[in-house]
Amino acid sequence: MPVPLLDVNAQNLPLEAELTAAFQQVLRSGQFIMGPDIPALEQEIAQMTGAKHAIGVSSGTDAILLALMALGIGPGDEVLCPTFTFFATAGCIGRVGATPLFVDADPHTFNLDVTDAAGKVTSRTKAIIPVHLFGQCADMDAVMALAAEHKLAVIEDAAQSLGAMYKGRGAGAIGDFGTYSFFPSKNLGALGDAGLVVTSDDALADKARLLRTHGSRPKYFHQHIGGNFRLDSLQAAFLRVKLPQYHGYTARRQANAAFYTEKLSKLPGVVLAAEAVTNQGAETRNQDSIRLVLPVAFPCSSARSTLEVFTSNFEPRTSNLGSVHIWNQYTLRVPGPGRRDALRKHLAARGIGHEIYYPAPMHRQECFAYLGARDSCPVATRLADEVLSIPIFPELTEAQRREVADALSAFLAENP
Ligand SMILES: *Cc1c(COP(=O)(O)O)cnc(C)c1O
């Protein structure tokens, strides 16, 4: 039975009547730009994340760009950003004329390694963009402490983590700005491109709103050089239809993750990322026997600072200490030369969707060769060779997720 990596129709078609009604309402209103669904959605998302202000924008990429512009980051400035991320995070830093400082990854959470970030700060460093990768928050206590020490602005790239929590606080609502994407593959997917920025700072919110429409106030009088970063009324209307379902989508993603972890963790050669942390010595000793590392919802999003939590009785579904993983991706690590590609072939032969997020870290991208950082960030370089994401979308059926788990189990049996 083929299993797609993602099935947007399985999510959207059950809402066809409501989505069509939303379309009709916007059509008949004629308010295609900044219609009433924009402030309504902004208020709903602000409430959900705990931030004071929300500003709907054209995409998750434009959300990051707008945040950097509102903070006045530009030529001569440096911005810390994880190398193991989607391109938009780093691309926006380059687009405002600033220099990205690529930070290595934590091998267990995939998020940025704040210790590595601390070692890269200079007098020109003005901001840090932690990315909450795959649905789990970066180590925000450490990020905020580093930012306070060096007076860095913090932009949380929460494109993959709307509704995730860090110690009881919403992803995106901790730093100066939080940015979200409603690209169709994100946990809350629009029917096209859409994004949003949050902040609890009144002045930054005002500046971002201004820059969203060419920096003008009043119209045709420009205080700043902004852009057209507006969210479409139609996308806002569609997103408002889907938002009440969001809690259910997340619960089903969490249940799918728990299912995989329960099925796969019993197989020989399979370890949880948490076990890899607690048995760091053992991992080195038995490295050759590890075939698959499963992702884990860490209670504090810092594998290293939470060793004691995992010493016994590890319970993958417990989101203790107020942290919540929303599982945008369920990303395996497949160590060993050639093994990840062998697994890809095995899954492809069975029609099981999978993807490598991400095959090339930012410090190895051609467009950033001028930085001369190619040989930095060894952990992320290794992750790019080992990671593989499998289907986790909410509408996955019991038979489909069993098929995925069985295929992985068969691979391990055939390739001990
Ligand atoms: C998807 C994504 C973006 C960009 O969002 P778009 O809406 O596609 O522009 C930025 N950062 C991360 C981490 C993402 O996953």
The ligand as an SDF file (V2000), in Angstrom:
LIG
                    3D

 15 15  0  0  0  0  0  0  0  0999 V2000
    8.8500   26.7790    5.6160 C   0  0  0  0  0  0  0  0  0  0  0  0
    9.9090   27.4710    6.3590 C   0  0  0  0  0  0  0  0  0  0  0  0
   10.2020   28.8260    6.1310 C   0  0  0  0  0  0  0  0  0  0  0  0
    9.6100   29.6190    5.0050 C   0  0  0  0  0  0  0  0  0  0  0  0
    8.2430   29.6470    4.9480 O   0  0  0  0  0  0  0  0  0  0  0  0
    7.5120   29.9550    3.5340 P   0  0  0  0  0  0  0  0  0  0  0  0
    6.1010   30.2260    3.9600 O   0  0  0  0  0  0  0  0  0  0  0  0
    7.6560   28.7600    2.6770 O   0  0  0  0  0  0  0  0  0  0  0  0
    8.1460   31.1640    2.9440 O   0  0  0  0  0  0  0  0  0  0  0  0
   11.1510   29.4280    6.9230 C   0  0  0  0  0  0  0  0  0  0  0  0
   11.8140   28.7480    7.8770 N   0  0  0  0  0  0  0  0  0  0  0  0
   11.5730   27.4500    8.1070 C   0  0  0  0  0  0  0  0  0  0  0  0
   12.3260   26.7590    9.1940 C   0  0  0  0  0  0  0  0  0  0  0  0
   10.6320   26.7630    7.3540 C   0  0  0  0  0  0  0  0  0  0  0  0
   10.4230   25.4740    7.5800 O   0  0  0  0  0  0  0  0  0  0  0  0
  1  2  1  0
  2  3  1  0
  2 14  2  0
  3  4  1  0
  3 10  2  0
  4  5  1  0
  5  6  1  0
  6  7  2  0
  6  8  1  0
  6  9  1  0
 10 11  1  0
 11 12  2  0
 12 13  1  0
 12 14  1  0
 14 15  1  0
M  END
$$$$
